[in-house]
Amino acid sequence: MNFPGQQIGDFSVTAISDGFLSAPLDVLSNIDPAEAARLQHEAGVSAPSAIHINCYLIRSQSRTVLIDTGAGGFKQWGGKLQDNLRRAGVRPSDIDTVLLTHAHPDHIGGLLNSAGELSFPDAELVLHEQELSFWQNDIHLHRANERARGNFLLARQVFEQYRDRIRTFACEEVLPGISAQALPGHTAGHCGFRVQSNDQELLIWGDIVHFPHLQISRPEVSIAFDLDPHLAAATRMRLLDIVSADQLLIAGMHLGEEGFVRIIRAGNHYRLVSKQR
């Protein structure tokens, strides 16, 4: 089975699908749900409420790295990562590092199996220091609504299971050739990862968008999952300007099954262009 992939210098980067989650379009702000549905249909999206979940496998001569782990079946979301890794010729024990863009359930659910055990027993778990401290803060937990409280409990379960394997960072080079970039607004420590080798570069931008055909053309549109919707929108607008000007190759957890895109600016508007193998 062929998966979408790009060669970035010495790094092979592969998009590995975990499947889908579903969210009603009324979780979006600054757009009417009917207008959102119309734009989704115009973009050829057959299931307007479906959000695809990507994880990214990065291989070099010395490392096998996974960026995010999908939902792992949490709330019946996703759960296809392990099967797809096997199809890509990768065993769980091959993964030496898991990098997290952030700790929402559709990014950390795959870290544990159905028995609550480590899915990647030999991996170091690496995440932003603010992300770890946020989910472990009891004040934030007590302020959370019922939906968000479940997110806290899952994050704490994951961190407890990986407690001897956790390393935190503050947006810097986290592995040779892979640097973290702060992308604030979605969560307390939401970040992307820049992969750089031999004058080639890729930005894996995490959850800058959830509905790409909507939020790239209308970057002011935020989602209820954003901790700070206004900051998330500002980060998205700034980043779209940068990556379109620099013609930077982009990967993202919710960019669709093709896995890799470029962003083009036309006047004051942006659109995505698929970048297949």
C-alpha positions as CSV (number, residue, x, y, z in Angstrom):
1,M,0.0,0.0,0.0
2,N,1.3,3.4,-1.0
3,F,1.0,6.3,1.5
4,P,1.5,10.0,0.6
5,G,5.1,10.9,1.2
6,Q,7.8,13.5,0.6
7,Q,11.6,13.3,0.7
8,I,13.0,16.2,2.6
9,G,16.8,15.9,2.2
10,D,17.8,12.9,4.4
11,F,14.3,12.5,5.9
12,S,11.5,10.4,4.4
13,V,8.2,11.9,5.6
14,T,5.0,9.8,5.2
15,A,1.4,10.7,6.0
16,I,-0.2,7.9,7.9
17,S,-4.0,8.1,8.3
18,D,-5.7,7.3,11.6
19,G,-9.2,7.6,10.0
20,F,-11.8,10.3,10.7
21,L,-13.6,12.1,13.4
22,S,-16.9,14.0,13.0
23,A,-17.8,17.4,14.2
24,P,-20.9,19.4,13.3
25,L,-20.3,22.6,11.4
26,D,-21.9,24.6,14.2
27,V,-18.7,24.2,16.2
28,L,-17.3,26.8,13.8
29,S,-17.5,30.6,14.6
30,N,-17.6,33.6,12.2
31,I,-19.4,31.6,9.6
32,D,-23.0,30.4,9.3
33,P,-23.3,26.5,9.3
34,A,-25.3,26.6,6.0
35,E,-22.6,28.7,4.4
36,A,-19.9,26.4,5.7
37,A,-21.8,23.4,4.3
38,R,-22.1,25.2,0.9
39,L,-18.4,25.9,0.7
40,Q,-17.6,22.3,1.7
41,H,-19.8,21.0,-1.1
42,E,-18.3,23.5,-3.6
43,A,-14.8,22.2,-2.7
44,G,-16.0,18.6,-3.5
45,V,-16.1,17.5,0.1
46,S,-18.7,14.6,0.2
47,A,-19.0,14.5,4.0
48,P,-18.9,18.1,5.2
49,S,-18.7,17.2,8.9
50,A,-15.9,14.7,8.6
51,I,-12.4,15.7,9.8
52,H,-9.5,13.5,8.6
53,I,-6.8,12.6,11.0
54,N,-3.2,12.4,9.8
55,C,-0.1,11.4,11.7
56,Y,3.4,11.8,10.2
57,L,6.1,9.2,10.1
58,I,9.7,10.5,9.8
59,R,12.5,8.2,9.0
60,S,16.2,8.8,8.6
61,Q,19.2,6.5,8.8
62,S,19.2,6.8,12.6
63,R,15.7,7.7,13.7
64,T,12.1,6.5,13.3
65,V,9.9,9.3,14.6
66,L,6.1,9.7,14.8
67,I,4.4,13.1,15.0
68,D,1.1,12.6,16.8
69,T,-0.7,9.3,17.2
70,G,-4.3,9.9,16.2
71,A,-7.4,9.3,18.3
72,G,-6.8,5.5,18.7
73,G,-10.6,4.8,18.8
74,F,-11.3,7.4,21.5
75,K,-15.1,8.2,21.1
76,Q,-15.0,5.9,18.1
77,W,-12.7,8.3,16.3
78,G,-9.9,7.1,14.1
79,G,-8.1,4.0,15.3
80,K,-6.5,3.0,12.0
81,L,-2.9,4.2,12.8
82,Q,-1.5,0.8,14.0
83,D,-2.8,-1.1,11.0
84,N,-1.6,1.6,8.6
85,L,1.9,1.6,10.3
86,R,2.1,-2.2,9.7
87,R,1.1,-1.7,6.1
88,A,4.0,0.9,5.9
89,G,6.4,-1.8,7.3
90,V,6.7,-0.2,10.7
91,R,6.3,-2.0,14.0
92,P,5.4,-0.2,17.2
93,S,8.8,-1.0,18.7
94,D,10.5,0.7,15.7
95,I,9.3,4.1,16.9
96,D,12.0,5.7,19.0
97,T,10.4,9.1,19.4
98,V,6.8,10.5,19.4
99,L,6.6,14.2,19.0
100,L,3.3,15.9,20.0
101,T,1.9,19.0,18.4
102,H,-0.5,19.1,21.4
103,A,-2.5,16.9,23.7
104,H,-6.1,16.8,22.3
105,P,-7.6,13.3,22.2
106,D,-7.3,13.0,18.4
107,H,-3.5,13.4,18.7
108,I,-2.7,11.4,21.8
109,G,-5.4,8.7,21.8
110,G,-3.1,6.3,19.9
111,L,-0.4,6.4,22.6
112,L,-2.3,3.8,24.6
113,N,-3.9,0.5,23.4
114,S,-7.4,-0.7,24.4
115,A,-5.9,-2.2,27.7
116,G,-4.4,1.2,28.6
117,E,-0.8,0.0,27.9
118,L,1.9,1.8,25.9
119,S,1.3,1.5,22.2
120,F,4.9,2.5,21.6
121,P,6.9,0.9,24.4
122,D,10.4,2.0,23.2
123,A,9.5,5.6,22.4
124,E,10.4,8.9,24.1
125,L,7.4,11.2,24.3
126,V,8.3,14.8,23.5
127,L,6.0,17.8,23.9
128,H,6.0,21.5,24.7
129,E,6.5,22.3,28.4
130,Q,3.4,24.5,28.5
131,E,1.2,21.8,27.0
132,L,2.2,19.3,29.7
133,S,1.7,21.8,32.5
134,F,-1.7,22.9,31.3
135,W,-3.2,19.4,31.3
136,Q,-1.8,18.6,34.7
137,N,-3.1,21.8,36.3
138,D,-6.0,21.1,38.6
139,I,-7.3,24.7,38.2
140,H,-7.8,24.2,34.5
141,L,-9.4,20.8,35.1
142,H,-12.0,22.1,37.6
143,R,-12.9,25.0,35.2
144,A,-13.5,22.6,32.3
145,N,-16.9,21.6,30.9
146,E,-17.9,18.0,30.7
147,R,-16.5,17.4,27.2
148,A,-13.2,19.0,28.1
149,R,-13.0,17.2,31.4
150,G,-12.7,13.9,29.4
151,N,-9.9,15.4,27.5
152,F,-8.0,16.2,30.7
153,L,-8.5,12.7,32.0
154,L,-7.2,11.1,28.9
155,A,-4.2,13.4,28.8
156,R,-3.4,12.6,32.4
157,Q,-3.7,8.9,31.8
158,V,-1.3,9.1,28.9
159,F,1.2,11.2,30.7
160,E,1.1,8.9,33.7
161,Q,1.8,5.9,31.6
162,Y,4.7,7.6,29.8
163,R,5.9,9.4,32.9
164,D,9.5,7.9,32.7
165,R,9.7,8.7,29.0
166,I,8.6,12.3,28.8
167,R,10.8,15.1,27.6
168,T,9.6,18.7,27.3
169,F,10.9,21.6,25.2
170,A,10.3,25.3,24.7
171,C,10.3,25.6,20.9
172,E,13.8,24.8,19.8
173,E,15.5,22.0,17.9
174,V,14.0,18.8,19.4
175,L,15.9,16.4,17.3
176,P,18.7,16.9,14.7
177,G,17.0,18.6,11.7
178,I,13.6,18.9,13.4
179,S,12.7,22.1,15.2
180,A,9.5,23.1,17.1
181,Q,7.7,26.3,16.2
182,A,5.2,27.9,18.6
183,L,1.7,28.3,17.0
184,P,-0.4,29.7,19.8
185,G,-4.1,29.7,20.3
186,H,-5.4,26.2,19.7
187,T,-4.0,24.9,23.0
188,A,-1.6,26.2,25.6
189,G,1.5,24.8,24.0
190,H,0.3,24.0,20.4
191,C,3.3,23.9,18.1
192,G,4.4,22.8,14.7
193,F,7.6,21.1,13.6
194,R,9.9,22.2,10.8
195,V,11.8,19.4,9.1
196,Q,15.0,20.7,7.4
197,S,17.7,18.9,5.5
198,N,19.9,19.6,2.5
199,D,18.2,23.0,1.8
200,Q,14.8,21.4,1.8
201,E,12.1,22.2,4.3
202,L,8.6,21.0,5.4
203,L,6.4,22.5,8.1
204,I,4.0,20.1,9.9
205,W,1.6,22.7,11.3
206,G,-0.6,20.6,13.6
207,D,-4.1,22.0,14.0
208,I,-3.8,25.3,12.2
209,V,-7.0,24.2,10.4
210,H,-9.6,21.5,11.0
211,F,-11.7,22.2,7.9
212,P,-9.0,23.2,5.4
213,H,-11.3,24.3,2.5
214,L,-13.1,26.6,4.9
215,Q,-10.3,27.9,7.1
216,I,-7.7,28.5,4.5
217,S,-10.0,30.6,2.3
218,R,-11.7,32.1,5.4
219,P,-8.9,32.2,8.1
220,E,-11.1,34.2,10.5
221,V,-13.2,31.0,11.0
222,S,-12.3,29.4,14.3
223,I,-13.5,26.2,15.9
224,A,-14.9,25.5,19.4
225,F,-11.8,23.3,20.1
226,D,-9.6,26.4,20.2
227,L,-8.5,27.5,23.7
228,D,-8.2,31.1,22.5
229,P,-10.2,31.4,19.2
230,H,-9.0,35.0,18.5
231,L,-5.3,34.1,19.0
232,A,-5.8,30.9,16.9
233,A,-7.2,33.0,14.0
234,A,-4.4,35.5,14.3
235,T,-1.8,32.7,14.2
236,R,-3.5,31.2,11.2
237,M,-3.6,34.4,9.3
238,R,0.0,35.2,10.1
239,L,1.2,31.7,9.1
240,L,-0.8,31.6,5.9
241,D,0.9,34.8,4.9
242,I,4.4,33.4,5.7
243,V,4.0,30.0,4.1
244,S,2.4,31.4,0.9
245,A,5.2,34.0,0.5
246,D,7.9,31.4,1.2
247,Q,6.2,28.7,-1.0
248,L,6.8,26.3,1.9
249,L,5.6,22.7,1.7
250,I,3.0,22.1,4.4
251,A,1.7,19.0,6.2
252,G,-1.1,19.0,8.8
253,M,-3.1,16.6,10.9
254,H,-6.4,17.7,9.3
255,L,-5.4,18.6,5.8
256,G,-7.0,15.5,4.2
257,E,-5.7,12.2,3.0
258,E,-3.3,13.7,0.5
259,G,-1.2,14.8,3.5
260,F,0.9,17.6,1.9
261,V,-0.1,20.9,0.4
262,R,1.2,24.3,-0.6
263,I,-0.7,27.5,0.1
264,I,-1.2,30.1,-2.7
265,R,-2.2,33.7,-2.1
266,A,-4.3,35.5,-4.7
267,G,-5.0,39.1,-3.5
268,N,-6.3,38.9,0.0
269,H,-7.4,35.3,-0.3
270,Y,-5.6,31.9,0.1
271,R,-6.2,28.5,-1.4
272,L,-4.5,25.2,-1.0
273,V,-2.9,23.1,-3.7
274,S,-2.5,19.4,-3.2
275,K,1.1,18.2,-3.3
276,Q,1.1,14.5,-4.1
277,R,4.1,12.3,-4.3
